[in-house]
Amino acid sequence: MALSEDVFNRLDQLIREEEIPGYLQNIDKFQRESRRYPESTPDGLMKKIDWLTQQLALTGRVSAYLDLDAKRAYNERVRVFNEAKQNASRGDKEATAQLAITDLREAEARAESRAELWKKEFKSLQENIYRLRLKARQDLDIHRSGAEGA
């Protein structure tokens, strides 16, 4: 079943470039808030998980946007290369096209680097939340077994 144009339009609305600065501010805020709570108390652990989960959602959106940005940079480089090669006069068309995209290669590399950094940040945050949830379960199991043994 193919996705309708309406679905793609809604997906495009999820991540808009003008929202990215707000996402970055909220990510910093959620990170600061999560650091306020200790992992040593059940309440602190749950609040930390809540803040980090909110941070994860926004980190995912930023990561997706930057991944899209890297793909756009790639497409732009390929387009300019093909146009330069097609419009080049006689001679080495390949060299002419390569020279035309030198700056675009650099921009594409930066975009790919940013996208990769945010993918890794997302994965790291996901693993940290998983670790904290596992700790919360273990603490709950210890607490339950202590209460049953009393």
N, C-alpha and C positions, 0 to 999 in steps of 0.2 A: 504494500500500500504506500503510495507516494504522499509526501507531506504537502499540504496545501500552502499556497502563498501566504495565507493568513497566519499559519504557524510560523513561517519564517519571519514575517513582520513582527510578531510578538517576541520572537527570540532576539531580533535586532534591538528591540526596545529594552531588553533586560540589561544590556551593556551599552551605554552611550558615553562617548568620550568626555563630555562635560561632567559626568558623574564621577570619573576616576579620582580627581583631587579630593572629593568628599569621602570616597571609599578609603583613600590612603589616610586621611585624618581619623576616620573611625577605626581603621585597623590599628593605628598607633594608640588610640584611646582604649580600645579593647585589650590591647597588649598590656598597657599600663595598669588597667583595672585588674587584669588577671594576676599580675605580680603582687597585688595587695593582699591576696589570700594565700594562707599557708596550705601546703599539702598535708600537713600533720593533723588537721581536724577534718571530720567528715563534712561539716558545713563549708569550711574553706575550700575543700577539695571540689565540692559540687559547684560552688560559685566560680571557681577557677575554670572548671570544665565548661560552664555556661558561657563565660566571657570568651574563652578560646574557640568555642563552637561558633559564636557570632563572628569572630575574627576569621575563622576558616571560610565561612560563606562569602565574605567580601574578598578574601584572598583568592578564592576560586574565580570570582568575577574578574578581578584584575588580571589574573593569570590567563583567563580565556580571552580577554580583550587584547593583551599583549601578544598572545599566540596568533590571533587574527591579524594584528598589526604586522607581525613578522611575515605572515603569508602574503599580505598586501605588498610589503616591500619586495618580496621575491617576485610576485607577479609584475610589479612595476619594472624591476630589473630585466626580466625576460622580455617584456613588451618593448622597452627602449632598445635592448640588444637587437631584437628582430627588426625593428624599424630602422635602426642604424645600418644594419647589414643590408636590408632591402634598398635603402636610399644611397648607399655608398657607391661612389663612382668606380670605375674599373680599378683593378688592383687588388690588394689584399682586403677583402670585405670583412673577413673575420677579425683582423687586427683593428680595423676602423670601428667595428662594433664593440670590441673589447675596450677600447679607449673611451668609448661613449658611456660605458657603464661603470667606470672605475669608482666614482663617488657613490653610485648606487650600491655597489658591492659592500662598501664600508657601512652605509646606512642599514643594509640588510643584516650584516653581521652584528651590528649593535642591537637591532630589533630582536634577532634570534637570541642574543645573549640575555637581554632583559626578559624575554619570554621564558627561557630556560631557568633563570634565577627564580622567577615567581613560581614556576612549576615545582622546583625543588623546595621552595618555601612552603607551598601548599602541602606537599608530601610530608615534609618534616612536621608541620603543624598537625596534620592528620595522625601521624605516628605518635606525637606527644599526647594528643587527646586520647588515643587508644590506650597508651600507657597509663594515663591518669584514670581512665574508666576501669581498667584492670585493677589498679591499686584500690579504687573505691570498692570494687567487688570483693577483693581480698580482705580489705578492712571490715566489710560487712560480714563476711563469712567468719572472720576471727571473732567479731563481736557476737555473732549468733552462737558460735560454738562455746564461747565463754559464758553466755547466758544460759545455755542448755546444761552446762556442766555444774552450774551453781546450785 
